[in-house]
Amino acid sequence: MVPDDEPADRYPEASRRTYFAEERTLLAWWRTGIAAAAVALGVGGLVPHLSGLPRTRFLALGAGYGALALFFVIGGTIRAARSHRALAQGSYAALPTGVMAAVAAYVSALVVLTVVALF
């Protein structure tokens, strides 16, 4: 999708290199999702077991990191499909600013809540 304020011919036909970069980006989304799933397991299961702290708050945090993991895997896949379609059309699909802001706020909240739960 070409932004309204840019000419449609600004983006030339995508090269094979561009498509390979798109694939690497999808894999990065998935790696981030796997890392968030590992954090979910650690925070939800390992931390309360090793620390002796109440398990309930860590289970909730683990679920929050699990939701983040799903977002990265599913959202990254959707993003890759939109990017691939835009590249094939000679266009560009920008990641909406609202999505970036929402994810930044969600991750920030998880980090703060994790630190608070530990102390």
Phi and psi restraints in degrees (range 20) as a CNS / XPLOR table:
assign (resid 1 and name C) (resid 2 and name N)
       (resid 2 and name CA) (resid 2 and name C) 1.0 -83.2 20.0 2
assign (resid 2 and name N) (resid 2 and name CA)
       (resid 2 and name C) (resid 3 and name N) 1.0 128.0 20.0 2
assign (resid 2 and name C) (resid 3 and name N)
       (resid 3 and name CA) (resid 3 and name C) 1.0 -56.4 20.0 2
assign (resid 3 and name N) (resid 3 and name CA)
       (resid 3 and name C) (resid 4 and name N) 1.0 150.1 20.0 2
assign (resid 3 and name C) (resid 4 and name N)
       (resid 4 and name CA) (resid 4 and name C) 1.0 -57.9 20.0 2
assign (resid 4 and name N) (resid 4 and name CA)
       (resid 4 and name C) (resid 5 and name N) 1.0 -31.1 20.0 2
assign (resid 4 and name C) (resid 5 and name N)
       (resid 5 and name CA) (resid 5 and name C) 1.0 -90.8 20.0 2
assign (resid 5 and name N) (resid 5 and name CA)
       (resid 5 and name C) (resid 6 and name N) 1.0 11.1 20.0 2
assign (resid 5 and name C) (resid 6 and name N)
       (resid 6 and name CA) (resid 6 and name C) 1.0 -122.6 20.0 2
assign (resid 6 and name N) (resid 6 and name CA)
       (resid 6 and name C) (resid 7 and name N) 1.0 144.9 20.0 2
assign (resid 6 and name C) (resid 7 and name N)
       (resid 7 and name CA) (resid 7 and name C) 1.0 -66.0 20.0 2
assign (resid 7 and name N) (resid 7 and name CA)
       (resid 7 and name C) (resid 8 and name N) 1.0 145.4 20.0 2
assign (resid 7 and name C) (resid 8 and name N)
       (resid 8 and name CA) (resid 8 and name C) 1.0 -64.7 20.0 2
assign (resid 8 and name N) (resid 8 and name CA)
       (resid 8 and name C) (resid 9 and name N) 1.0 -26.5 20.0 2
assign (resid 8 and name C) (resid 9 and name N)
       (resid 9 and name CA) (resid 9 and name C) 1.0 -90.3 20.0 2
assign (resid 9 and name N) (resid 9 and name CA)
       (resid 9 and name C) (resid 10 and name N) 1.0 11.4 20.0 2
assign (resid 9 and name C) (resid 10 and name N)
       (resid 10 and name CA) (resid 10 and name C) 1.0 -67.9 20.0 2
assign (resid 10 and name N) (resid 10 and name CA)
       (resid 10 and name C) (resid 11 and name N) 1.0 -31.6 20.0 2
assign (resid 10 and name C) (resid 11 and name N)
       (resid 11 and name CA) (resid 11 and name C) 1.0 -100.0 20.0 2
assign (resid 11 and name N) (resid 11 and name CA)
       (resid 11 and name C) (resid 12 and name N) 1.0 109.5 20.0 2
assign (resid 11 and name C) (resid 12 and name N)
       (resid 12 and name CA) (resid 12 and name C) 1.0 -69.9 20.0 2
assign (resid 12 and name N) (resid 12 and name CA)
       (resid 12 and name C) (resid 13 and name N) 1.0 171.9 20.0 2
assign (resid 12 and name C) (resid 13 and name N)
       (resid 13 and name CA) (resid 13 and name C) 1.0 -58.1 20.0 2
assign (resid 13 and name N) (resid 13 and name CA)
       (resid 13 and name C) (resid 14 and name N) 1.0 136.0 20.0 2
assign (resid 13 and name C) (resid 14 and name N)
       (resid 14 and name CA) (resid 14 and name C) 1.0 -70.9 20.0 2
assign (resid 14 and name N) (resid 14 and name CA)
       (resid 14 and name C) (resid 15 and name N) 1.0 142.1 20.0 2
assign (resid 14 and name C) (resid 15 and name N)
       (resid 15 and name CA) (resid 15 and name C) 1.0 -91.1 20.0 2
assign (resid 15 and name N) (resid 15 and name CA)
       (resid 15 and name C) (resid 16 and name N) 1.0 171.4 20.0 2
assign (resid 15 and name C) (resid 16 and name N)
       (resid 16 and name CA) (resid 16 and name C) 1.0 -59.2 20.0 2
assign (resid 16 and name N) (resid 16 and name CA)
       (resid 16 and name C) (resid 17 and name N) 1.0 -36.8 20.0 2
assign (resid 16 and name C) (resid 17 and name N)
       (resid 17 and name CA) (resid 17 and name C) 1.0 -59.4 20.0 2
assign (resid 17 and name N) (resid 17 and name CA)
       (resid 17 and name C) (resid 18 and name N) 1.0 -38.8 20.0 2
assign (resid 17 and name C) (resid 18 and name N)
       (resid 18 and name CA) (resid 18 and name C) 1.0 -66.2 20.0 2
assign (resid 18 and name N) (resid 18 and name CA)
       (resid 18 and name C) (resid 19 and name N) 1.0 -41.8 20.0 2
assign (resid 18 and name C) (resid 19 and name N)
       (resid 19 and name CA) (resid 19 and name C) 1.0 -65.9 20.0 2
assign (resid 19 and name N) (resid 19 and name CA)
       (resid 19 and name C) (resid 20 and name N) 1.0 -37.6 20.0 2
assign (resid 19 and name C) (resid 20 and name N)
       (resid 20 and name CA) (resid 20 and name C) 1.0 -66.0 20.0 2
assign (resid 20 and name N) (resid 20 and name CA)
       (resid 20 and name C) (resid 21 and name N) 1.0 -38.5 20.0 2
assign (resid 20 and name C) (resid 21 and name N)
       (resid 21 and name CA) (resid 21 and name C) 1.0 -63.0 20.0 2
assign (resid 21 and name N) (resid 21 and name CA)
       (resid 21 and name C) (resid 22 and name N) 1.0 -38.7 20.0 2
assign (resid 21 and name C) (resid 22 and name N)
       (resid 22 and name CA) (resid 22 and name C) 1.0 -62.3 20.0 2
assign (resid 22 and name N) (resid 22 and name CA)
       (resid 22 and name C) (resid 23 and name N) 1.0 -41.4 20.0 2
assign (resid 22 and name C) (resid 23 and name N)
       (resid 23 and name CA) (resid 23 and name C) 1.0 -63.8 20.0 2
assign (resid 23 and name N) (resid 23 and name CA)
       (resid 23 and name C) (resid 24 and name N) 1.0 -41.5 20.0 2
assign (resid 23 and name C) (resid 24 and name N)
       (resid 24 and name CA) (resid 24 and name C) 1.0 -63.5 20.0 2
assign (resid 24 and name N) (resid 24 and name CA)
       (resid 24 and name C) (resid 25 and name N) 1.0 -35.5 20.0 2
assign (resid 24 and name C) (resid 25 and name N)
       (resid 25 and name CA) (resid 25 and name C) 1.0 -65.4 20.0 2
assign (resid 25 and name N) (resid 25 and name CA)
       (resid 25 and name C) (resid 26 and name N) 1.0 -42.2 20.0 2
assign (resid 25 and name C) (resid 26 and name N)
       (resid 26 and name CA) (resid 26 and name C) 1.0 -60.1 20.0 2
assign (resid 26 and name N) (resid 26 and name CA)
       (resid 26 and name C) (resid 27 and name N) 1.0 -44.2 20.0 2
assign (resid 26 and name C) (resid 27 and name N)
       (resid 27 and name CA) (resid 27 and name C) 1.0 -62.2 20.0 2
assign (resid 27 and name N) (resid 27 and name CA)
       (resid 27 and name C) (resid 28 and name N) 1.0 -33.8 20.0 2
assign (resid 27 and name C) (resid 28 and name N)
       (resid 28 and name CA) (resid 28 and name C) 1.0 -66.7 20.0 2
assign (resid 28 and name N) (resid 28 and name CA)
       (resid 28 and name C) (resid 29 and name N) 1.0 -40.3 20.0 2
assign (resid 28 and name C) (resid 29 and name N)
       (resid 29 and name CA) (resid 29 and name C) 1.0 -58.9 20.0 2
assign (resid 29 and name N) (resid 29 and name CA)
       (resid 29 and name C) (resid 30 and name N) 1.0 -46.1 20.0 2
assign (resid 29 and name C) (resid 30 and name N)
       (resid 30 and name CA) (resid 30 and name C) 1.0 -65.9 20.0 2
assign (resid 30 and name N) (resid 30 and name CA)
       (resid 30 and name C) (resid 31 and name N) 1.0 -41.3 20.0 2
assign (resid 30 and name C) (resid 31 and name N)
       (resid 31 and name CA) (resid 31 and name C) 1.0 -60.5 20.0 2
assign (resid 31 and name N) (resid 31 and name CA)
       (resid 31 and name C) (resid 32 and name N) 1.0 -40.3 20.0 2
assign (resid 31 and name C) (resid 32 and name N)
       (resid 32 and name CA) (resid 32 and name C) 1.0 -64.6 20.0 2
assign (resid 32 and name N) (resid 32 and name CA)
       (resid 32 and name C) (resid 33 and name N) 1.0 -39.1 20.0 2
assign (resid 32 and name C) (resid 33 and name N)
       (resid 33 and name CA) (resid 33 and name C) 1.0 -62.9 20.0 2
assign (resid 33 and name N) (resid 33 and name CA)
       (resid 33 and name C) (resid 34 and name N) 1.0 -41.8 20.0 2
assign (resid 33 and name C) (resid 34 and name N)
       (resid 34 and name CA) (resid 34 and name C) 1.0 -64.6 20.0 2
assign (resid 34 and name N) (resid 34 and name CA)
       (resid 34 and name C) (resid 35 and name N) 1.0 -40.4 20.0 2
assign (resid 34 and name C) (resid 35 and name N)
       (resid 35 and name CA) (resid 35 and name C) 1.0 -63.6 20.0 2
assign (resid 35 and name N) (resid 35 and name CA)
       (resid 35 and name C) (resid 36 and name N) 1.0 -41.6 20.0 2
assign (resid 35 and name C) (resid 36 and name N)
       (resid 36 and name CA) (resid 36 and name C) 1.0 -65.0 20.0 2
assign (resid 36 and name N) (resid 36 and name CA)
       (resid 36 and name C) (resid 37 and name N) 1.0 -35.9 20.0 2
assign (resid 36 and name C) (resid 37 and name N)
       (resid 37 and name CA) (resid 37 and name C) 1.0 -65.2 20.0 2
assign (resid 37 and name N) (resid 37 and name CA)
       (resid 37 and name C) (resid 38 and name N) 1.0 -39.0 20.0 2
assign (resid 37 and name C) (resid 38 and name N)
       (resid 38 and name CA) (resid 38 and name C) 1.0 -64.5 20.0 2
assign (resid 38 and name N) (resid 38 and name CA)
       (resid 38 and name C) (resid 39 and name N) 1.0 -40.4 20.0 2
assign (resid 38 and name C) (resid 39 and name N)
       (resid 39 and name CA) (resid 39 and name C) 1.0 -64.2 20.0 2
assign (resid 39 and name N) (resid 39 and name CA)
       (resid 39 and name C) (resid 40 and name N) 1.0 -40.2 20.0 2
assign (resid 39 and name C) (resid 40 and name N)
       (resid 40 and name CA) (resid 40 and name C) 1.0 -58.5 20.0 2
assign (resid 40 and name N) (resid 40 and name CA)
       (resid 40 and name C) (resid 41 and name N) 1.0 -44.4 20.0 2
assign (resid 40 and name C) (resid 41 and name N)
       (resid 41 and name CA) (resid 41 and name C) 1.0 -65.6 20.0 2
assign (resid 41 and name N) (resid 41 and name CA)
       (resid 41 and name C) (resid 42 and name N) 1.0 -41.5 20.0 2
assign (resid 41 and name C) (resid 42 and name N)
       (resid 42 and name CA) (resid 42 and name C) 1.0 -66.4 20.0 2
assign (resid 42 and name N) (resid 42 and name CA)
       (resid 42 and name C) (resid 43 and name N) 1.0 -47.6 20.0 2
assign (resid 42 and name C) (resid 43 and name N)
       (resid 43 and name CA) (resid 43 and name C) 1.0 -71.3 20.0 2
assign (resid 43 and name N) (resid 43 and name CA)
       (resid 43 and name C) (resid 44 and name N) 1.0 -41.1 20.0 2
assign (resid 43 and name C) (resid 44 and name N)
       (resid 44 and name CA) (resid 44 and name C) 1.0 -79.6 20.0 2
assign (resid 44 and name N) (resid 44 and name CA)
       (resid 44 and name C) (resid 45 and name N) 1.0 -26.2 20.0 2
assign (resid 44 and name C) (resid 45 and name N)
       (resid 45 and name CA) (resid 45 and name C) 1.0 -119.4 20.0 2
assign (resid 45 and name N) (resid 45 and name CA)
       (resid 45 and name C) (resid 46 and name N) 1.0 -49.0 20.0 2
assign (resid 45 and name C) (resid 46 and name N)
       (resid 46 and name CA) (resid 46 and name C) 1.0 -76.6 20.0 2
assign (resid 46 and name N) (resid 46 and name CA)
       (resid 46 and name C) (resid 47 and name N) 1.0 -45.8 20.0 2
assign (resid 46 and name C) (resid 47 and name N)
       (resid 47 and name CA) (resid 47 and name C) 1.0 -59.8 20.0 2
assign (resid 47 and name N) (resid 47 and name CA)
       (resid 47 and name C) (resid 48 and name N) 1.0 -50.1 20.0 2
assign (resid 47 and name C) (resid 48 and name N)
       (resid 48 and name CA) (resid 48 and name C) 1.0 -65.4 20.0 2
assign (resid 48 and name N) (resid 48 and name CA)
       (resid 48 and name C) (resid 49 and name N) 1.0 -31.9 20.0 2
assign (resid 48 and name C) (resid 49 and name N)
       (resid 49 and name CA) (resid 49 and name C) 1.0 -67.0 20.0 2
assign (resid 49 and name N) (resid 49 and name CA)
       (resid 49 and name C) (resid 50 and name N) 1.0 -43.3 20.0 2
assign (resid 49 and name C) (resid 50 and name N)
       (resid 50 and name CA) (resid 50 and name C) 1.0 -79.6 20.0 2
assign (resid 50 and name N) (resid 50 and name CA)
       (resid 50 and name C) (resid 51 and name N) 1.0 -30.3 20.0 2
assign (resid 50 and name C) (resid 51 and name N)
       (resid 51 and name CA) (resid 51 and name C) 1.0 -91.8 20.0 2
assign (resid 51 and name N) (resid 51 and name CA)
       (resid 51 and name C) (resid 52 and name N) 1.0 -21.6 20.0 2
assign (resid 51 and name C) (resid 52 and name N)
       (resid 52 and name CA) (resid 52 and name C) 1.0 76.5 20.0 2
assign (resid 52 and name N) (resid 52 and name CA)
       (resid 52 and name C) (resid 53 and name N) 1.0 9.0 20.0 2
assign (resid 52 and name C) (resid 53 and name N)
       (resid 53 and name CA) (resid 53 and name C) 1.0 -79.4 20.0 2
assign (resid 53 and name N) (resid 53 and name CA)
       (resid 53 and name C) (resid 54 and name N) 1.0 159.4 20.0 2
assign (resid 53 and name C) (resid 54 and name N)
       (resid 54 and name CA) (resid 54 and name C) 1.0 -55.4 20.0 2
assign (resid 54 and name N) (resid 54 and name CA)
       (resid 54 and name C) (resid 55 and name N) 1.0 133.9 20.0 2
assign (resid 54 and name C) (resid 55 and name N)
       (resid 55 and name CA) (resid 55 and name C) 1.0 -75.7 20.0 2
assign (resid 55 and name N) (resid 55 and name CA)
       (resid 55 and name C) (resid 56 and name N) 1.0 -28.8 20.0 2
assign (resid 55 and name C) (resid 56 and name N)
       (resid 56 and name CA) (resid 56 and name C) 1.0 -57.6 20.0 2
assign (resid 56 and name N) (resid 56 and name CA)
       (resid 56 and name C) (resid 57 and name N) 1.0 -49.4 20.0 2
assign (resid 56 and name C) (resid 57 and name N)
       (resid 57 and name CA) (resid 57 and name C) 1.0 -65.4 20.0 2
assign (resid 57 and name N) (resid 57 and name CA)
       (resid 57 and name C) (resid 58 and name N) 1.0 -31.9 20.0 2
assign (resid 57 and name C) (resid 58 and name N)
       (resid 58 and name CA) (resid 58 and name C) 1.0 -76.0 20.0 2
assign (resid 58 and name N) (resid 58 and name CA)
       (resid 58 and name C) (resid 59 and name N) 1.0 -31.7 20.0 2
assign (resid 58 and name C) (resid 59 and name N)
       (resid 59 and name CA) (resid 59 and name C) 1.0 -64.2 20.0 2
assign (resid 59 and name N) (resid 59 and name CA)
       (resid 59 and name C) (resid 60 and name N) 1.0 -40.9 20.0 2
assign (resid 59 and name C) (resid 60 and name N)
       (resid 60 and name CA) (resid 60 and name C) 1.0 -64.1 20.0 2
assign (resid 60 and name N) (resid 60 and name CA)
       (resid 60 and name C) (resid 61 and name N) 1.0 -43.0 20.0 2
assign (resid 60 and name C) (resid 61 and name N)
       (resid 61 and name CA) (resid 61 and name C) 1.0 -65.2 20.0 2
assign (resid 61 and name N) (resid 61 and name CA)
       (resid 61 and name C) (resid 62 and name N) 1.0 -40.3 20.0 2
assign (resid 61 and name C) (resid 62 and name N)
       (resid 62 and name CA) (resid 62 and name C) 1.0 -60.7 20.0 2
assign (resid 62 and name N) (resid 62 and name CA)
       (resid 62 and name C) (resid 63 and name N) 1.0 -39.7 20.0 2
assign (resid 62 and name C) (resid 63 and name N)
       (resid 63 and name CA) (resid 63 and name C) 1.0 -64.7 20.0 2
assign (resid 63 and name N) (resid 63 and name CA)
       (resid 63 and name C) (resid 64 and name N) 1.0 -37.5 20.0 2
assign (resid 63 and name C) (resid 64 and name N)
       (resid 64 and name CA) (resid 64 and name C) 1.0 -63.7 20.0 2
assign (resid 64 and name N) (resid 64 and name CA)
       (resid 64 and name C) (resid 65 and name N) 1.0 -42.4 20.0 2
assign (resid 64 and name C) (resid 65 and name N)
       (resid 65 and name CA) (resid 65 and name C) 1.0 -69.2 20.0 2
assign (resid 65 and name N) (resid 65 and name CA)
       (resid 65 and name C) (resid 66 and name N) 1.0 -33.4 20.0 2
assign (resid 65 and name C) (resid 66 and name N)
       (resid 66 and name CA) (resid 66 and name C) 1.0 -63.8 20.0 2
assign (resid 66 and name N) (resid 66 and name CA)
       (resid 66 and name C) (resid 67 and name N) 1.0 -41.3 20.0 2
assign (resid 66 and name C) (resid 67 and name N)
       (resid 67 and name CA) (resid 67 and name C) 1.0 -63.5 20.0 2
assign (resid 67 and name N) (resid 67 and name CA)
       (resid 67 and name C) (resid 68 and name N) 1.0 -38.8 20.0 2
assign (resid 67 and name C) (resid 68 and name N)
       (resid 68 and name CA) (resid 68 and name C) 1.0 -62.9 20.0 2
assign (resid 68 and name N) (resid 68 and name CA)
       (resid 68 and name C) (resid 69 and name N) 1.0 -40.9 20.0 2
assign (resid 68 and name C) (resid 69 and name N)
       (resid 69 and name CA) (resid 69 and name C) 1.0 -60.5 20.0 2
assign (resid 69 and name N) (resid 69 and name CA)
       (resid 69 and name C) (resid 70 and name N) 1.0 -45.0 20.0 2
assign (resid 69 and name C) (resid 70 and name N)
       (resid 70 and name CA) (resid 70 and name C) 1.0 -61.9 20.0 2
assign (resid 70 and name N) (resid 70 and name CA)
       (resid 70 and name C) (resid 71 and name N) 1.0 -40.0 20.0 2
assign (resid 70 and name C) (resid 71 and name N)
       (resid 71 and name CA) (resid 71 and name C) 1.0 -58.9 20.0 2
assign (resid 71 and name N) (resid 71 and name CA)
       (resid 71 and name C) (resid 72 and name N) 1.0 -45.8 20.0 2
assign (resid 71 and name C) (resid 72 and name N)
       (resid 72 and name CA) (resid 72 and name C) 1.0 -66.8 20.0 2
assign (resid 72 and name N) (resid 72 and name CA)
       (resid 72 and name C) (resid 73 and name N) 1.0 -39.2 20.0 2
assign (resid 72 and name C) (resid 73 and name N)
       (resid 73 and name CA) (resid 73 and name C) 1.0 -73.0 20.0 2
assign (resid 73 and name N) (resid 73 and name CA)
       (resid 73 and name C) (resid 74 and name N) 1.0 -51.3 20.0 2
assign (resid 73 and name C) (resid 74 and name N)
       (resid 74 and name CA) (resid 74 and name C) 1.0 -72.9 20.0 2
assign (resid 74 and name N) (resid 74 and name CA)
       (resid 74 and name C) (resid 75 and name N) 1.0 -46.9 20.0 2
assign (resid 74 and name C) (resid 75 and name N)
       (resid 75 and name CA) (resid 75 and name C) 1.0 -63.1 20.0 2
assign (resid 75 and name N) (resid 75 and name CA)
       (resid 75 and name C) (resid 76 and name N) 1.0 -38.5 20.0 2
assign (resid 75 and name C) (resid 76 and name N)
       (resid 76 and name CA) (resid 76 and name C) 1.0 -65.7 20.0 2
assign (resid 76 and name N) (resid 76 and name CA)
       (resid 76 and name C) (resid 77 and name N) 1.0 -36.5 20.0 2
assign (resid 76 and name C) (resid 77 and name N)
       (resid 77 and name CA) (resid 77 and name C) 1.0 -67.6 20.0 2
assign (resid 77 and name N) (resid 77 and name CA)
       (resid 77 and name C) (resid 78 and name N) 1.0 -42.9 20.0 2
assign (resid 77 and name C) (resid 78 and name N)
       (resid 78 and name CA) (resid 78 and name C) 1.0 -63.6 20.0 2
assign (resid 78 and name N) (resid 78 and name CA)
       (resid 78 and name C) (resid 79 and name N) 1.0 -43.6 20.0 2
assign (resid 78 and name C) (resid 79 and name N)
       (resid 79 and name CA) (resid 79 and name C) 1.0 -60.4 20.0 2
assign (resid 79 and name N) (resid 79 and name CA)
       (resid 79 and name C) (resid 80 and name N) 1.0 -42.8 20.0 2
assign (resid 79 and name C) (resid 80 and name N)
       (resid 80 and name CA) (resid 80 and name C) 1.0 -63.6 20.0 2
assign (resid 80 and name N) (resid 80 and name CA)
       (resid 80 and name C) (resid 81 and name N) 1.0 -40.4 20.0 2
assign (resid 80 and name C) (resid 81 and name N)
       (resid 81 and name CA) (resid 81 and name C) 1.0 -63.9 20.0 2
assign (resid 81 and name N) (resid 81 and name CA)
       (resid 81 and name C) (resid 82 and name N) 1.0 -42.8 20.0 2
assign (resid 81 and name C) (resid 82 and name N)
       (resid 82 and name CA) (resid 82 and name C) 1.0 -65.7 20.0 2
assign (resid 82 and name N) (resid 82 and name CA)
       (resid 82 and name C) (resid 83 and name N) 1.0 -41.1 20.0 2
assign (resid 82 and name C) (resid 83 and name N)
       (resid 83 and name CA) (resid 83 and name C) 1.0 -64.8 20.0 2
assign (resid 83 and name N) (resid 83 and name CA)
       (resid 83 and name C) (resid 84 and name N) 1.0 -42.7 20.0 2
assign (resid 83 and name C) (resid 84 and name N)
       (resid 84 and name CA) (resid 84 and name C) 1.0 -62.2 20.0 2
assign (resid 84 and name N) (resid 84 and name CA)
       (resid 84 and name C) (resid 85 and name N) 1.0 -44.1 20.0 2
assign (resid 84 and name C) (resid 85 and name N)
       (resid 85 and name CA) (resid 85 and name C) 1.0 -62.3 20.0 2
assign (resid 85 and name N) (resid 85 and name CA)
       (resid 85 and name C) (resid 86 and name N) 1.0 -43.0 20.0 2
assign (resid 85 and name C) (resid 86 and name N)
       (resid 86 and name CA) (resid 86 and name C) 1.0 -64.9 20.0 2
assign (resid 86 and name N) (resid 86 and name CA)
       (resid 86 and name C) (resid 87 and name N) 1.0 -42.8 20.0 2
assign (resid 86 and name C) (resid 87 and name N)
       (resid 87 and name CA) (resid 87 and name C) 1.0 -60.8 20.0 2
assign (resid 87 and name N) (resid 87 and name CA)
       (resid 87 and name C) (resid 88 and name N) 1.0 -41.7 20.0 2
assign (resid 87 and name C) (resid 88 and name N)
       (resid 88 and name CA) (resid 88 and name C) 1.0 -64.4 20.0 2
assign (resid 88 and name N) (resid 88 and name CA)
       (resid 88 and name C) (resid 89 and name N) 1.0 -27.7 20.0 2
assign (resid 88 and name C) (resid 89 and name N)
       (resid 89 and name CA) (resid 89 and name C) 1.0 -92.6 20.0 2
assign (resid 89 and name N) (resid 89 and name CA)
       (resid 89 and name C) (resid 90 and name N) 1.0 2.7 20.0 2
assign (resid 89 and name C) (resid 90 and name N)
       (resid 90 and name CA) (resid 90 and name C) 1.0 72.8 20.0 2
assign (resid 90 and name N) (resid 90 and name CA)
       (resid 90 and name C) (resid 91 and name N) 1.0 31.3 20.0 2
assign (resid 90 and name C) (resid 91 and name N)
       (resid 91 and name CA) (resid 91 and name C) 1.0 -124.7 20.0 2
assign (resid 91 and name N) (resid 91 and name CA)
       (resid 91 and name C) (resid 92 and name N) 1.0 -168.3 20.0 2
assign (resid 91 and name C) (resid 92 and name N)
       (resid 92 and name CA) (resid 92 and name C) 1.0 -140.7 20.0 2
assign (resid 92 and name N) (resid 92 and name CA)
       (resid 92 and name C) (resid 93 and name N) 1.0 133.7 20.0 2
assign (resid 92 and name C) (resid 93 and name N)
       (resid 93 and name CA) (resid 93 and name C) 1.0 -109.5 20.0 2
assign (resid 93 and name N) (resid 93 and name CA)
       (resid 93 and name C) (resid 94 and name N) 1.0 101.6 20.0 2
assign (resid 93 and name C) (resid 94 and name N)
       (resid 94 and name CA) (resid 94 and name C) 1.0 -74.3 20.0 2
assign (resid 94 and name N) (resid 94 and name CA)
       (resid 94 and name C) (resid 95 and name N) 1.0 143.9 20.0 2
assign (resid 94 and name C) (resid 95 and name N)
       (resid 95 and name CA) (resid 95 and name C) 1.0 -74.8 20.0 2
assign (resid 95 and name N) (resid 95 and name CA)
       (resid 95 and name C) (resid 96 and name N) 1.0 123.7 20.0 2
assign (resid 95 and name C) (resid 96 and name N)
       (resid 96 and name CA) (resid 96 and name C) 1.0 -58.4 20.0 2
assign (resid 96 and name N) (resid 96 and name CA)
       (resid 96 and name C) (resid 97 and name N) 1.0 138.4 20.0 2
assign (resid 96 and name C) (resid 97 and name N)
       (resid 97 and name CA) (resid 97 and name C) 1.0 -60.0 20.0 2
assign (resid 97 and name N) (resid 97 and name CA)
       (resid 97 and name C) (resid 98 and name N) 1.0 -36.6 20.0 2
assign (resid 97 and name C) (resid 98 and name N)
       (resid 98 and name CA) (resid 98 and name C) 1.0 -61.9 20.0 2
assign (resid 98 and name N) (resid 98 and name CA)
       (resid 98 and name C) (resid 99 and name N) 1.0 -38.3 20.0 2
assign (resid 98 and name C) (resid 99 and name N)
       (resid 99 and name CA) (resid 99 and name C) 1.0 -65.4 20.0 2
assign (resid 99 and name N) (resid 99 and name CA)
       (resid 99 and name C) (resid 100 and name N) 1.0 -45.6 20.0 2
assign (resid 99 and name C) (resid 100 and name N)
       (resid 100 and name CA) (resid 100 and name C) 1.0 -61.0 20.0 2
assign (resid 100 and name N) (resid 100 and name CA)
       (resid 100 and name C) (resid 101 and name N) 1.0 -43.2 20.0 2
assign (resid 100 and name C) (resid 101 and name N)
       (resid 101 and name CA) (resid 101 and name C) 1.0 -65.0 20.0 2
assign (resid 101 and name N) (resid 101 and name CA)
       (resid 101 and name C) (resid 102 and name N) 1.0 -41.8 20.0 2
assign (resid 101 and name C) (resid 102 and name N)
       (resid 102 and name CA) (resid 102 and name C) 1.0 -64.8 20.0 2
assign (resid 102 and name N) (resid 102 and name CA)
       (resid 102 and name C) (resid 103 and name N) 1.0 -42.9 20.0 2
assign (resid 102 and name C) (resid 103 and name N)
       (resid 103 and name CA) (resid 103 and name C) 1.0 -66.0 20.0 2
assign (resid 103 and name N) (resid 103 and name CA)
       (resid 103 and name C) (resid 104 and name N) 1.0 -41.5 20.0 2
assign (resid 103 and name C) (resid 104 and name N)
       (resid 104 and name CA) (resid 104 and name C) 1.0 -61.5 20.0 2
assign (resid 104 and name N) (resid 104 and name CA)
       (resid 104 and name C) (resid 105 and name N) 1.0 -42.5 20.0 2
assign (resid 104 and name C) (resid 105 and name N)
       (resid 105 and name CA) (resid 105 and name C) 1.0 -66.0 20.0 2
assign (resid 105 and name N) (resid 105 and name CA)
       (resid 105 and name C) (resid 106 and name N) 1.0 -42.5 20.0 2
assign (resid 105 and name C) (resid 106 and name N)
       (resid 106 and name CA) (resid 106 and name C) 1.0 -63.6 20.0 2
assign (resid 106 and name N) (resid 106 and name CA)
       (resid 106 and name C) (resid 107 and name N) 1.0 -47.1 20.0 2
assign (resid 106 and name C) (resid 107 and name N)
       (resid 107 and name CA) (resid 107 and name C) 1.0 -63.7 20.0 2
assign (resid 107 and name N) (resid 107 and name CA)
       (resid 107 and name C) (resid 108 and name N) 1.0 -42.1 20.0 2
assign (resid 107 and name C) (resid 108 and name N)
       (resid 108 and name CA) (resid 108 and name C) 1.0 -60.4 20.0 2
assign (resid 108 and name N) (resid 108 and name CA)
       (resid 108 and name C) (resid 109 and name N) 1.0 -43.3 20.0 2
assign (resid 108 and name C) (resid 109 and name N)
       (resid 109 and name CA) (resid 109 and name C) 1.0 -63.5 20.0 2
assign (resid 109 and name N) (resid 109 and name CA)
       (resid 109 and name C) (resid 110 and name N) 1.0 -43.0 20.0 2
assign (resid 109 and name C) (resid 110 and name N)
       (resid 110 and name CA) (resid 110 and name C) 1.0 -60.6 20.0 2
assign (resid 110 and name N) (resid 110 and name CA)
       (resid 110 and name C) (resid 111 and name N) 1.0 -42.7 20.0 2
assign (resid 110 and name C) (resid 111 and name N)
       (resid 111 and name CA) (resid 111 and name C) 1.0 -63.9 20.0 2
assign (resid 111 and name N) (resid 111 and name CA)
       (resid 111 and name C) (resid 112 and name N) 1.0 -47.4 20.0 2
assign (resid 111 and name C) (resid 112 and name N)
       (resid 112 and name CA) (resid 112 and name C) 1.0 -61.7 20.0 2
assign (resid 112 and name N) (resid 112 and name CA)
       (resid 112 and name C) (resid 113 and name N) 1.0 -45.8 20.0 2
assign (resid 112 and name C) (resid 113 and name N)
       (resid 113 and name CA) (resid 113 and name C) 1.0 -64.5 20.0 2
assign (resid 113 and name N) (resid 113 and name CA)
       (resid 113 and name C) (resid 114 and name N) 1.0 -34.4 20.0 2
assign (resid 113 and name C) (resid 114 and name N)
       (resid 114 and name CA) (resid 114 and name C) 1.0 -66.0 20.0 2
assign (resid 114 and name N) (resid 114 and name CA)
       (resid 114 and name C) (resid 115 and name N) 1.0 -44.8 20.0 2
assign (resid 114 and name C) (resid 115 and name N)
       (resid 115 and name CA) (resid 115 and name C) 1.0 -63.7 20.0 2
assign (resid 115 and name N) (resid 115 and name CA)
       (resid 115 and name C) (resid 116 and name N) 1.0 -42.5 20.0 2
assign (resid 115 and name C) (resid 116 and name N)
       (resid 116 and name CA) (resid 116 and name C) 1.0 -63.1 20.0 2
assign (resid 116 and name N) (resid 116 and name CA)
       (resid 116 and name C) (resid 117 and name N) 1.0 -41.2 20.0 2
assign (resid 116 and name C) (resid 117 and name N)
       (resid 117 and name CA) (resid 117 and name C) 1.0 -65.9 20.0 2
assign (resid 117 and name N) (resid 117 and name CA)
       (resid 117 and name C) (resid 118 and name N) 1.0 -29.4 20.0 2
assign (resid 117 and name C) (resid 118 and name N)
       (resid 118 and name CA) (resid 118 and name C) 1.0 -78.3 20.0 2
assign (resid 118 and name N) (resid 118 and name CA)
       (resid 118 and name C) (resid 119 and name N) 1.0 -21.0 20.0 2
